Amino acid sequence: MREIPAQAVVDAVRDASIRANIELGDDVVEALKRAVELEESDVGRDILEKLLENAAIAREERIPICQDTGVAVLFVELGQGAMVAGDLYQALEEGIRQGYEEGFLRKSVCDPFTRKNTGDNTPIIVHLNLVPGDRLRIWVVPKGGGSENMSRLFMLPPAAGWAGIKEKVVQTVAEAGPNPCPPTIIGVGIGGNFEQSAILAKKSLLRLLGTPNPDPGLAPMEEELLREINRTGVGPQGLGGRVTSLAVHILMMPCHIASLPLAVNIQCHASRHVEIVL
């Protein structure tokens, strides 16, 4: 059994939360550059170039890509041969608390009714899985409110099939319009149950842009959805154009015979996630 000090978790999560908010991933930057070449609208191209400029300034000056530094979502894989010496959840939360304070990141978590801010961007949201091996793997995923508000979950009848799924995904993006700050990345979760489909949709966003779906049956579905979404004409920042979304990512698992769960998790162009392996 390999022991991982809780302080190592705190330090790694603190640093990752800061990096995630100021360094736009190279995969997203490259996708935005490709989008500039594809976009036919003058306004759309100008917006995409401004997004690239904004990302460069954020990285150079060590300031947030966006003022909305999000709710802290953490996907955690704990190897069964590893043990955290201390409270894992408290270590994760303390890392976020320190990162948002030291990185001068906006604290956005509040009471649902009084709207009083908790003051340190906690509590956090953790999805924990036990896996083989002796490593602790953590993805720190700050998720902004604008794109999260436009996400949707549907419990479709099984007869809806692929046609029903496609209709709901495209409809969700079209109705969202400018609100999630397009160009977006669309996470789609199919199957599981009510809550699992939403987790699948969000987890799909961790995949690097431009990499193929590991399930060869889902890859052409992603391409078809992306084509249909970009035909809506929503365009960059909702001002019209060819590039509404940069990518569609699908995760799928079996479901109940009476159900066809579908979740659509919209991510803005600032697709922020940093992976840590301890």
N, C-alpha and C positions, 0 to 999 in steps of 0.2 A: 504494500500500500504506500503510495507516494503522497507525502504531506505538502500542501501548499499553504504558506502563511496567509492569514486573512489580510495582513497589511499589503502584501503583494497584489491582492485583488483590488484593494482600495486605490493603490497607486496607479495600477494599470487602467482602471475604469475612469479615474480622474483625468488622466492624460488623454484617453480616448474620447471622452465627452467633449473636451476642448478641441481636439483635432477634427472630430466629426463636424463641428459647427463652423470651422474656419477653412477647412481644406476640402473643396469639392473633388470627388474621386476622379482619377484620370479617365475612367470609363465614361463618366458623365460628360466630362469636358470634350472627349473625342466625339461622343454622340451629338453634342451641341454643334461642334464644328461640321460634322456631316450634315446636320440639319440646315446650317447656313447655305450649303451647296444645293440642298433640295428645295428650300423655300423659294417660291416664286413671287411672293408679296414683298414689296420694298419695305413696308412697315414691319412685316414679320422678320425679314433679314436684319433690320436695324435692331429689333428687340433681341434677337438671338445673339448678335454681336455685343450688345450691352450686357447680356447675361454672362458672356465669356469675360468681358472686361471686369464685371463685378466680382466674378470668381477669382480672377487674377489679383485684384486689389485686396480681397479678403485674405488670400494666402500670403501676399507680400507684407501686408500691414498687420497680420494676425488679429483680424477682427471678424465677427460673424458674417457668413454669407448672406444671412437674412436676419432681420430683427426678431422674427419668431424662431426661437431656439428650441421650441417643441417640448412635448412630454417625453421623458426618458423611457424608451422601451428597450428591454434587454432580452435577447435570445441567448440562452445559456445551455451548453452541453457539458455535463459533468461526467468524466470517465469513471467507470465503476472501480478502477484501480487507483483513484485519487481521492484524497480527503482534504477538505479545507479546515485548517486549524483555527476554528472560530466560527462565528455565525456568517454563513455565506450571504444571506439576504442583507444583513446589516452592513457587510463589507461592500456589497454592490451599491447600496443606498448611500453609504458614506462617500464612496467614490464619486457618485453623481453630485452629492451635496458640495463636496470640495471643488469639483470641476466647474460647476456653475458659478461658484463664488470666485474662484481664482481666475477663471476665464472671462469674467465680467459678462456672463451670459444671462439673458433675460429669464427670470423665473415666471413660469406661466401656469403653475398648478394652483387651483383654488377650490374652495368649497362650492359644491354645485348650486346651493341655494343662497348663501350669504355672499358668495363671490369673494370672500376674504382669501387673499393669497397665503399659501403656506410658508412662503418666504425663502424656500431653498430648493424648489423644483422637485420636492418629494411629496408624497410617496411615488415610487417608481413602479413600472409594470414589468414583470418578469415572466418569461416562458421558459421553464426548466425541463430538460430531457436528460435521462440517464443513458449513457452510451458506452460501448466497449472502450477499453484503453485506460490510460492514466493521465490524461490531459484535461484541463479546464479551458473550454473555448467559449468566448463571449463576443456577441455582436452588440455594440452600443448603437442604438437607432433613435436619434431625436426625431420626433414626428410632429410637424406643425399642424395647427388647428384648421387652417384654410383648406388644405387638401383632405384632412381627416373628416371634416364636416360634409364633404361631398361623396364620401364612401357609402356603399349600400350593401345590404344583405337581403337575399331573396330565398324563400323556401318554395321552389318551383315544383309543379307536378312532374313525375317522371316522364310523362308524354311530351313535355316541352322539348326535351332533347337538346341537341346542339343548336338548332335554330332558335329555341327559346333563350338559351344562354347567350348567344350572339346578340340577340335583340336587346336583352337587358344590359349587357356590358356597353354596347354602343349608345344606348339610350341614357345610361348613367353619365357617360362622359359628355354627351351632347348637352344634357340638362345642366351639368355642372358649369359649362361655359367658361367664363374667365375666373371663376371663384377659386379654383385650385392652382392658379398661376401656371397655366400651360406654357411650354410643352411639358406634359406629364409623363410619368411612367405608371402603367396600370398593372396592379397585382390582382390576379384572379384566382380564387380558391374554389374548387369544385369538389363536392362530396363531403365525407365526414358527417358532421351534424351541424346544428345551429352555430355553436361557438367555434368548432374546429374549422369550418370553412373560412371564417374570418381570420383565424390564425394562419391558415394556409396562404390566404391572399397577401397578408402582410409579410410572411416569411419569404414569399416568392420574390419580393423586392430586394432581397439580399443578394440575389444573383447578379454578377457583373453584367452590365449592358454590353450587348454584342456577342455574348456567349450563347451557344445553342442550348435549348432545353434538353436535359439528359434523357427525357422520355421522347423518343423519336415520333411517337404518335401525337404529342402535344405541340411539337415545333410548327407544323403547318397551321394549326389552329391559332397559334400566336400571330403568325404572319397574316392570316386572314382577318383577325380582329384588328390588327394594326392598320391594315389597308382600309377597312370600313370606318374606323375611328378617324383616320386622316382625311376621309372623304366628307366628314361633317363640316369642314371649313371653319371650325372654331379658331384654329390657328394660334400662334404665339400670343400669350396674354389675352386671348379671346378676341383679338382685333382682326381676325380673318387670316386665312392662309392655308398652306398645304401641311404644315407640321403642327398637329395638335398634340400628338404623343410621340415620344422617342422610342418606346418599346412597350410590349405587353408580355408579362411573365405569368405562367400558369403553374400551379401545383394542384394535384388531384389525388384523391384517395377514395376507396369504396364507401358506399353510403347505404342507408336502410332502403329496402325494396319499395317503400312507400314515399320516398323523398328524393329530391334533387336539390341539395343546398348549393347556393351560389353566393359568393361574396366578391365584391369589387372594391379593392382598396386603392384609392388614388394617391399617388405621390407627386408632389410638385417637382419642378426641374431641379430643385436643391435636394437631390436624393442622398441623404446623409447616413452613412453607416461605416463604422470602423470595427474590424475584427481583431480580437486579442486571443492569443494562445499562450497559456501558462502551463 
